[in-house]
């Protein structure tokens, strides 16, 4: 095994907790999520399902997006019970 192969961690292993915050993935997007704050109940289901640190809870209990980390996957929009999140073209 070469030294390059030994330096690569097996897939799915997080070597350092919170390390995804180090990678800005916002440039990957084709669509971005937009929240209708009038519909948002602050349930945070979107936050639970978001695979990146891209959903932030505001002081009023509602959410906002960190677009530097949002990949535009749309999971938040699909999982939002009140349908307060829509995906719009970037």
Buried (B, 14 or more C-beta within 10 A) or exposed (E): EEEEEEEEEEEEEEEEEEEBEEEEBBEEBEBBBEBEEEBBEEBBBBBEBBEBBBBEEEEEEBBEBBBBBBBBBBBBBEBBEEEBBBBEEE
